[in-house]
Amino acid sequence: MRHLSTANRCEACQLHLHLCICQEIRPVPTQTRVVIVRHWKEARKPTGSARIMALAMPNLQILDYGEKDAVFAADLIEFPDTWALLPNAEGASDVKLGPDNRPKTLVLLDGTWAQARRMASRIPSVERLPRWALETPARRAIRLRRPHEPWARSTAEALAEAMGRLEGEHVGAALFALYDRWVSQSLQMRGLHPLASGTEQVEESEI
């Protein structure tokens, strides 16, 4: 069964209590501030990868968007030197990363591909941001969700790749390792072995 009682899960990592990895997580500090704008429906999915990054990164904040009557805190995005991180399907970057040109705040959109596209156009404070595209192919990895395109990756993977470029390879490697560990435990929760889990990618890719 995929939809089990939340009483059986850790509130933080959303894994079953006997598979919880929270005690293994070590802080990954970054100079770059990260804001993840998460579609409100994504917050209810145990397969959403933004939450696992938030457990490790003290300089990361999640803002939920779109729930009826909820107020979206757009002012938390409107800072100087803020970029939006996008996968390469969105085209060329508006900005080019360099020693003297890098964001102080990085914004990611978290949801299905369709949800992310809508948020990018409907949130003025996001739409105005310069866009930084990940132009490299997505890495080969076991995922919980089926990629809809070869370049697609989860929010956690996109963030790990970006932090590797901004903060150093060791930071990216630590975040990738955490994500892979979480995926492995999630598959075990479904009774699957990670090395044989290619068919267990059942939901649309996050971004």
C-alpha positions as CSV (number, residue, x, y, z in Angstrom):
1,M,0.0,0.0,0.0
2,R,1.3,3.4,-0.9
3,H,-1.0,5.6,1.1
4,L,-0.5,4.6,4.7
5,S,-1.4,6.3,7.9
6,T,0.8,9.3,8.8
7,A,1.0,7.7,12.3
8,N,3.5,5.2,10.8
9,R,5.7,7.9,9.4
10,C,8.3,10.3,10.7
11,E,6.8,13.8,10.5
12,A,10.1,15.3,9.2
13,C,11.4,12.9,6.5
14,Q,8.0,11.1,5.9
15,L,9.6,7.7,6.0
16,H,8.3,4.9,8.1
17,L,9.6,5.2,11.6
18,H,11.9,2.2,11.4
19,L,13.5,3.6,8.2
20,C,13.8,7.2,9.4
21,I,17.1,8.9,8.5
22,C,16.8,12.1,10.5
23,Q,19.5,11.0,12.9
24,E,21.9,10.5,10.0
25,I,21.4,14.0,8.6
26,R,24.3,16.4,9.1
27,P,23.9,20.2,8.5
28,V,25.1,21.4,5.1
29,P,25.6,25.2,5.6
30,T,25.7,27.5,2.6
31,Q,26.4,31.1,2.0
32,T,23.7,31.1,-0.7
33,R,20.2,31.6,0.7
34,V,17.7,29.2,-0.9
35,V,14.0,29.7,-1.2
36,I,11.8,26.8,-2.5
37,V,8.4,27.9,-3.7
38,R,6.4,24.7,-3.3
39,H,3.0,24.1,-4.8
40,W,0.6,23.4,-1.9
41,K,-0.3,20.0,-3.2
42,E,3.3,19.0,-3.2
43,A,3.5,19.6,0.6
44,R,1.1,16.6,1.1
45,K,3.1,14.1,-1.0
46,P,5.6,11.9,0.9
47,T,7.6,11.8,-2.4
48,G,8.3,15.5,-2.4
49,S,12.1,16.0,-2.2
50,A,12.1,19.6,-1.0
51,R,11.5,18.6,2.6
52,I,14.6,16.4,2.8
53,M,16.9,19.3,1.6
54,A,15.3,21.6,4.2
55,L,16.3,19.2,7.0
56,A,20.0,19.5,6.0
57,M,20.2,23.1,4.9
58,P,19.9,25.8,7.6
59,N,19.8,28.6,5.0
60,L,16.8,27.1,3.1
61,Q,13.2,28.2,3.5
62,I,10.1,26.6,1.9
63,L,7.2,28.9,0.9
64,D,4.0,27.1,0.0
65,Y,1.9,28.5,-2.8
66,G,-1.6,28.2,-4.1
67,E,-3.8,26.9,-1.3
68,K,-7.1,28.7,-1.1
69,D,-7.2,31.8,1.2
70,A,-3.5,31.3,2.1
71,V,-1.3,34.4,1.8
72,F,1.9,34.0,-0.2
73,A,4.9,35.8,1.4
74,A,6.3,37.3,-1.8
75,D,8.5,39.7,0.1
76,L,10.7,36.8,1.1
77,I,11.8,36.5,-2.5
78,E,12.3,40.2,-3.3
79,F,16.0,40.6,-2.4
80,P,18.9,41.9,-4.5
81,D,20.9,39.4,-6.4
82,T,18.2,36.8,-6.5
83,W,18.0,34.3,-9.3
84,A,15.5,31.6,-10.3
85,L,16.9,28.2,-11.0
86,L,15.3,26.4,-13.9
87,P,16.0,23.1,-15.8
88,N,17.4,23.5,-19.3
89,A,14.1,23.1,-21.2
90,E,13.3,26.7,-20.4
91,G,16.1,27.8,-22.8
92,A,19.2,29.9,-22.3
93,S,20.1,31.5,-19.0
94,D,19.3,35.2,-18.5
95,V,22.5,35.2,-16.3
96,K,25.9,33.6,-16.5
97,L,27.6,32.3,-13.4
98,G,31.0,33.7,-12.8
99,P,33.4,34.6,-10.0
100,D,31.9,38.1,-9.7
101,N,28.4,37.2,-10.8
102,R,26.5,34.8,-8.6
103,P,23.2,34.9,-6.7
104,K,22.9,35.7,-3.0
105,T,19.5,34.1,-3.0
106,L,18.4,31.2,-5.3
107,V,14.7,30.4,-5.9
108,L,13.5,27.0,-7.0
109,L,9.9,26.0,-8.0
110,D,8.7,22.7,-6.5
111,G,5.9,20.8,-8.0
112,T,5.1,18.8,-11.1
113,W,6.3,20.3,-14.4
114,A,2.9,21.8,-15.2
115,Q,2.6,23.2,-11.7
116,A,6.1,24.8,-11.8
117,R,5.3,26.4,-15.2
118,R,2.1,27.9,-13.8
119,M,3.8,29.2,-10.7
120,A,6.6,30.8,-12.8
121,S,4.0,32.8,-14.7
122,R,1.5,33.6,-12.0
123,I,3.8,34.8,-9.2
124,P,5.1,38.3,-10.2
125,S,8.0,38.2,-7.8
126,V,9.2,35.0,-9.4
127,E,8.4,36.0,-13.0
128,R,10.6,39.1,-12.7
129,L,13.7,37.2,-11.5
130,P,16.7,36.5,-13.8
131,R,16.7,32.9,-14.8
132,W,19.7,30.6,-14.4
133,A,19.3,27.4,-16.5
134,L,20.9,24.0,-15.7
135,E,22.2,23.2,-19.2
136,T,23.8,19.9,-18.3
137,P,21.9,16.6,-18.7
138,A,20.4,15.1,-15.6
139,R,22.6,12.5,-13.9
140,R,21.7,8.8,-14.1
141,A,20.0,8.1,-10.8
142,I,17.2,6.0,-9.2
143,R,14.2,8.2,-8.6
144,L,10.8,8.0,-7.0
145,R,9.2,9.7,-10.0
146,R,9.3,9.0,-13.7
147,P,11.2,11.8,-15.6
148,H,9.1,13.1,-18.4
149,E,12.2,14.3,-20.3
150,P,15.9,13.2,-20.2
151,W,16.9,16.5,-18.7
152,A,14.3,16.4,-15.9
153,R,15.4,16.0,-12.3
154,S,13.9,16.3,-8.9
155,T,14.0,19.5,-7.0
156,A,16.6,18.0,-4.6
157,E,18.8,17.0,-7.5
158,A,18.6,20.4,-9.1
159,L,19.5,22.1,-5.9
160,A,22.4,19.8,-5.2
161,E,23.8,20.4,-8.7
162,A,23.4,24.2,-8.2
163,M,25.0,24.2,-4.8
164,G,27.9,22.2,-6.1
165,R,28.6,25.0,-8.6
166,L,28.0,27.8,-6.1
167,E,29.5,26.4,-2.9
168,G,31.9,23.7,-4.0
169,E,31.8,20.1,-5.1
170,H,31.8,18.8,-1.5
171,V,28.5,20.6,-0.8
172,G,26.9,19.2,-3.9
173,A,28.1,15.7,-3.1
174,A,26.7,15.9,0.4
175,L,23.3,16.9,-0.8
176,F,23.3,14.2,-3.6
177,A,24.3,11.6,-1.0
178,L,21.4,12.7,1.3
179,Y,18.9,12.6,-1.6
180,D,20.1,9.1,-2.7
181,R,19.8,7.8,0.9
182,W,16.3,9.1,1.2
183,V,15.3,7.5,-2.2
184,S,16.8,4.2,-1.1
185,Q,14.9,4.2,2.2
186,S,11.7,5.3,0.4
187,L,11.9,2.3,-2.0
188,Q,12.5,0.0,0.9
189,M,9.4,1.4,2.5
190,R,7.6,0.1,-0.6
191,G,9.2,-3.3,-0.4
192,L,11.6,-2.7,-3.3
193,H,15.3,-2.9,-3.7
194,P,16.8,0.3,-5.1
195,L,18.9,-1.6,-7.7
196,A,15.7,-3.1,-9.1
197,S,13.4,-0.2,-8.8
198,G,13.2,1.3,-12.3
199,T,9.5,0.5,-12.6
200,E,8.7,2.1,-9.3
201,Q,8.7,5.7,-10.8
202,V,5.0,6.4,-10.8
203,E,4.5,10.1,-10.5
204,E,5.4,12.9,-12.8
205,S,8.9,14.4,-12.3
206,E,9.0,17.4,-10.0
207,I,10.8,19.8,-12.4
